[in-house]
């Protein structure tokens, strides 16, 4: 059943996206006074990772 496999792949992508996003939110929450530049860099890295996972 190829449709079933596609749905599972899609769910896995969503899981990865949510995991990365929650990791980022946790990072922000834990480091409220953190250097802005590092936070910006983290955001860029996160967006890049999300794009990579979504394209797979």
TABELVEN-V510247 format. One record per pair of residues at least 24 apart in sequence whose ideal C-beta (glycine too) atoms are under 6 Angstrom apart, sorted by the first residue. I is the first residue (numbers start at 1). J is the second residue. If there is no record, write none. Layout:
i = (I,I)
j = (J,J)
This chain:
i = (13,16,17,20,20)
j = (53,53,50,46,49)
